[in-house]
Amino acid sequence: MNKDIQAYNDAQTPQEREICEVLAKEIDHSLPEAANKIWHAHPVWFIDGNPIVGYSKLKAGIRLFFWSGLGFEEEQLKPGTGKFKDASILHTSADQINTGDLHRWLEKSRDIQWDYKHLVKRKGVLERLK
């Protein structure tokens, strides 16, 4: 695991750390081609420089976030705010993580992508990649 992501996970409470460890392990397993790093203060995985999935600590729990998740048409993923195509799910314990759902969403994250990498260059206009 990326040492910076491990440090992020280690900085969480024991319950939050357990959630983060499960998410990082499953994401790494399902998206072995993805690069990962701490980006905007939380762990993010990228395919060809495009952000795909990440997680972050909120007061309410650990939010698993998919940049193109709205296109997955998955009831459990809640839409973000604004004009983007993001969707997320909140976990307050590791036993809430359904790895079958997670693997399906990660597969969709590979196949359904909007071009966030060039968002600034396109002045906020998103284009579908895949």
C-alpha positions as CSV (number, residue, x, y, z in Angstrom):
1,M,0.0,0.0,0.0
2,N,1.1,3.5,-0.7
3,K,2.9,4.8,2.4
4,D,1.0,8.1,2.4
5,I,-2.3,6.3,2.2
6,Q,-1.2,4.0,5.0
7,A,-0.3,7.1,7.1
8,Y,-3.7,8.6,6.4
9,N,-5.4,5.3,7.5
10,D,-3.2,5.1,10.6
11,A,-4.2,8.6,11.7
12,Q,-7.9,7.6,12.0
13,T,-9.7,6.2,15.0
14,P,-9.5,2.4,15.3
15,Q,-13.1,2.0,13.9
16,E,-12.4,4.5,11.0
17,R,-9.0,2.9,10.4
18,E,-10.7,-0.5,9.9
19,I,-13.0,0.9,7.3
20,C,-10.2,2.7,5.5
21,E,-8.0,-0.5,5.5
22,V,-10.8,-2.6,4.0
23,L,-11.6,0.0,1.3
24,A,-7.9,0.5,0.4
25,K,-7.3,-3.3,0.1
26,E,-10.4,-3.9,-2.0
27,I,-9.7,-0.9,-4.3
28,D,-6.1,-2.0,-4.8
29,H,-7.3,-5.6,-5.5
30,S,-10.0,-4.5,-8.0
31,L,-8.1,-1.7,-9.8
32,P,-4.5,-3.0,-9.9
33,E,-3.7,-0.7,-12.8
34,A,-4.8,2.4,-10.9
35,A,-2.2,4.8,-9.4
36,N,-3.0,6.2,-6.0
37,K,-1.9,9.0,-3.7
38,I,-3.2,11.5,-1.2
39,W,-4.9,14.2,-3.3
40,H,-6.8,17.1,-1.7
41,A,-6.0,15.6,1.7
42,H,-7.5,12.1,1.1
43,P,-6.7,8.8,-0.7
44,V,-7.6,8.8,-4.4
45,W,-7.1,6.2,-7.1
46,F,-6.5,7.3,-10.7
47,I,-6.7,5.6,-14.1
48,D,-4.6,7.4,-16.8
49,G,-4.5,10.5,-14.6
50,N,-8.3,10.7,-14.2
51,P,-9.6,10.4,-10.6
52,I,-11.8,7.4,-10.2
53,V,-12.4,6.5,-6.5
54,G,-11.4,7.8,-3.1
55,Y,-12.5,8.0,0.5
56,S,-12.4,10.7,3.1
57,K,-13.3,11.2,6.8
58,L,-16.4,13.1,7.6
59,K,-18.0,13.8,11.0
60,A,-20.6,11.2,10.2
61,G,-18.2,8.4,9.0
62,I,-15.9,7.5,6.1
63,R,-17.3,8.5,2.7
64,L,-16.4,6.3,-0.3
65,F,-16.6,8.5,-3.3
66,F,-16.8,7.7,-7.0
67,W,-16.1,10.6,-9.4
68,S,-18.4,9.1,-12.1
69,G,-20.7,7.3,-9.7
70,L,-23.9,8.9,-10.8
71,G,-23.6,7.0,-14.1
72,F,-23.4,3.6,-12.2
73,E,-27.2,3.8,-11.6
74,E,-26.7,2.2,-8.2
75,E,-29.4,2.9,-5.6
76,Q,-27.0,2.8,-2.6
77,L,-24.7,5.5,-4.0
78,K,-26.1,9.0,-3.3
79,P,-25.6,11.8,-5.8
80,G,-23.2,14.6,-5.0
81,T,-24.2,18.2,-5.2
82,G,-23.7,20.5,-8.2
83,K,-23.2,19.7,-11.9
84,F,-20.7,16.9,-11.6
85,K,-21.3,13.1,-12.0
86,D,-20.1,12.0,-8.5
87,A,-21.9,9.7,-6.1
88,S,-20.9,8.3,-2.7
89,I,-21.8,6.1,0.2
90,L,-21.1,6.6,3.9
91,H,-19.8,3.9,6.2
92,T,-19.6,4.1,10.0
93,S,-18.3,0.5,10.5
94,A,-16.3,-1.9,8.4
95,D,-19.1,-4.5,8.6
96,Q,-21.3,-2.2,6.6
97,I,-19.0,-2.6,3.6
98,N,-20.6,-5.0,1.1
99,T,-17.6,-6.2,-0.9
100,G,-19.8,-7.6,-3.7
101,D,-21.3,-4.2,-4.2
102,L,-17.9,-2.5,-3.9
103,H,-16.3,-4.8,-6.5
104,R,-19.3,-4.1,-8.9
105,W,-18.9,-0.3,-8.4
106,L,-15.1,-0.5,-8.9
107,E,-15.7,-2.4,-12.2
108,K,-18.1,0.2,-13.3
109,S,-15.6,2.9,-12.3
110,R,-13.2,1.5,-14.8
111,D,-15.9,1.4,-17.6
112,I,-17.9,4.6,-16.9
113,Q,-15.6,7.6,-16.7
114,W,-16.0,11.3,-17.1
115,D,-12.9,13.3,-17.9
116,Y,-12.2,15.1,-14.7
117,K,-8.5,15.3,-15.6
118,H,-9.1,18.0,-18.1
119,L,-12.0,19.8,-16.3
120,V,-10.1,23.0,-15.8
121,K,-8.8,23.1,-19.3
122,R,-12.4,22.7,-20.6
123,K,-13.6,25.4,-18.3
124,G,-15.8,23.1,-16.2
125,V,-17.3,21.1,-19.1
126,L,-17.3,17.4,-18.5
127,E,-16.9,14.9,-21.4
128,R,-17.5,11.2,-21.2
129,L,-14.4,9.1,-21.7
130,K,-15.8,5.6,-21.8
